[in-house]
Amino acid sequence: MSKTIETLKLGSPSPGTTRELKVHRYGIPGAGKKAYFQAALHSDEYPGLLVANHLIALLDAADDKGDITGEIVVVPVANPVGLGQQLLGQHVGRNEFSGGGNFNRSWPDLSDAVFERVEARLGPDDSENVALIRRALVEEVAAMEVKTEFDGLRKALLGLSISADMVFDLHCDNEALMHLYTSARHRDLAVELACDIAAPVALLEMDPGGAPFDEANSGVWWKLREKAGDEFPISTACFAVTVELRGRNDVYDELAHVDAAGLFRFLQRRGVIAGDPGVLPESQGEPTPLEGTDVIRSPGAGVLAYHKHLGDWVQAGETVAELIDLMADDPKQARTPITSKASGLFFARMNEKLVRQGAEICKVAGKEPLEHRKAGGLLES
């Protein structure tokens, strides 16, 4: 057995309190490809917590058989800071209460600092350059300054993930089909992963914007390649992906086991775990560009009546919901149609039916870029 369990103490937020990260490690560092998993960086997105539990059970069994051929790191609870945020009995875990903002935004871009460390030592061998950069990334994270509890959490998580070949950040939407976000530079891996986890939607981007955790790990590689130009070869050596495990209420053993098994099979295909993963399952849908996703917002305040269900195909201009003005004098005149600008799969929606003006209410994954979408805005513009 190769497994070890490590407890990383985080800085104390107040006298008499402490928080910690539990880290499950498998395999021998440096012996093969490294995969990193973390669950619930947005701490009120719960499906990943159960998926991580099932994944650890599968990895334990594989480790008992000596089947771990690479290195695997699992952080089953990635955000103890957010988990402690309660407001009037409600868990609020997307944004940091002390003013740090969204837990999955504004992660540091290490590319400039790392390029300064490695520029004079880059050479003609890609594998040697990758190894050099990975060492520099680890050193740069170790040198990160910690001013706040949130800084400490970021430093700890990046320290665990930054040297990985594959990074899996487990999230969920409000109500949604299984889907994922990753760079278009890793299209083939995204397609393979989507097949293994039965995700009908894979959203690909070149510049997602917002500096999420996955980009902090993968984006540094293509930024370094751009800085080096044609003089030195540098692979895009980290496949980082945000996996959206359906909706917040989809926390069931049956689903979690299937999802963990899909992630396990993907690791087998990538040579991190021994064994036959079987034939790659059939694709549930074609990848689509992130900028082809219509994020539909409410034109006013009122109650929503959806016309479309998750998995429905929507044509551009088609009504997906109606907004009901509760203050209207005539109920017959109270409904405003809400339409999609994209033709595509209706894959996510909010379960809150009483909405404010401008509220994000649903998403349609289209194949063609939309003119109104702003580049570098994730799905927030």
Buried (B, 14 or more C-beta within 10 A) or exposed (E): EEBEEEEBEBBEBEEEEEBEBEBBBBBEEEEBBBBBBBBBBBBBBBBBBBBBBBBBEBBEEBBEEEBBBBBBBBBBBBBBBBBBBEEEEEBEBBBBBEEBEBBBBBBBBBBEBBBEBBEEEBEEEEEEBBBBBBBBBBEBBEEBEBEBBBBBBBBBBBBBBBBBBBBBBBBBBBBBBBBBBBBBBBEEBBBBBBBBBBBBBBBBBEBBBBBBBBBBBBBBBBBBBEBBEEEBBBBBBBBBBBBBBBBBEBBEEEBBBBBBBBBBBBBBBBEBBEEEBEEEBEBBBEBBBBBBBBBBBBBBBBEBEBBBEBEBEBEBEBBBBBBBBEEEEEEEEBBBEBBBBBBBBBBBBBEEEEBEEEBBBBBBBBEEBBEEBEEEBBBEE
